[in-house]
Amino acid sequence: NDLPTGNVEPDLVLGQDHFGSNEPGTGLDRMNWPVATATADGRLLVADTQNDRILVWTTFPTRSGQPADLVMETPDGADKEAVGLEWPWGVWTDGRRVVATSTMGGRVLVWNTFPTRDRQVPDFVLTGDGRLGTPRQVTSDGTFLMVGDHNAAALSPSGPGTFVWSEFPTTAQDRYDYFLTDPIENLGGTWLRGDST
């Protein structure tokens, strides 16, 4: 709950009841291979990758094993190829909007307003003009958007790099402005990731 000043045990753990267990599961109190987190305005989002979903705590958790309040996953009866959330590696929020990668689907899902119900359909989906391969991380300060991709079809043959929208996209038709690659050849697996300060 406070920034640690040394090697101290965390105050709580999510996805299990205590620090002495590690049992993956599909309940709202369990996870399977969580890869990324995002927090803003007291909310917490976790990319529960192996379960093909984003878990959402609408207020920051206060106890170990606390179940999520919402689940963002492919809506029942929805076109999985169009709006499916498959193997999400990245999630971002500013407390108002949410962006999540659908790594196996080659798309990025965007909610213009923070979801208020389970399986809420995204407002639009970005595909990078069909060039997104396996998008991994999302980085933004709310004015720009960067999506790190492991197998971008913006390269020939496909490879790692970062799609950049100079202005935060508001529709599926908003085209990315440019694609960045690492100038050092044969580095492999490089795309921008992290936080914006």
C-alpha positions, 0 to 999 in steps of 0.5 A: 500500500506504500512504496517499499523502501526495501525487500518487503512482502507485498500487502496483498496478492490477487488471483489467489487467497494468500502468498502460499498458493498458486492455483490458476483458475477462471473465477473472478478471484483467480487468474491464469498467466496475468501479463499486464496491469493498468490503473487510474482513478482507483481502478485496476485492470489486469490482462488475464492472458490465458483466460482471454479476458481483462479483469477489472476492479472498480475500486483498488483491491484491499484484500488478498484474493478479492474477486474482480468487479467486472470481466472484459471478454468476448461478448456472448454471441459476438463475432469473435473475428471482429470484436473478440478478446483473444490472449490479451497481453496489453491493457491501458486506461486513463480512468475514462477510456480503455485499450486492450490488445487482442494478441491472437486476433491481430487487433486492438479493442478500444472503449471510449468510456470506461466499461460498466458491465461484463462483456461490454462490446468495444466502441471500435477496433483498430487493425492498423490497416490489417498490418497488426500481427500479434499486438502486445503492449499499449503505451499512452499518455492519453494524447497519443497511442503506441502499440508494440507488435511482435509480428507486424505485417508492416514489415516484410517479412513480418517482425517486431515494431511499434505502431504510433498514432500521434493523436489518440484514435477515436474511430476504427478509421483513424490510421496510424501515423508511422511504424517504428523499428529498432535500428539495430539489425537482428536484435529481435523481439523489440518493440516499445513498451512501458509507461509514459511520463 
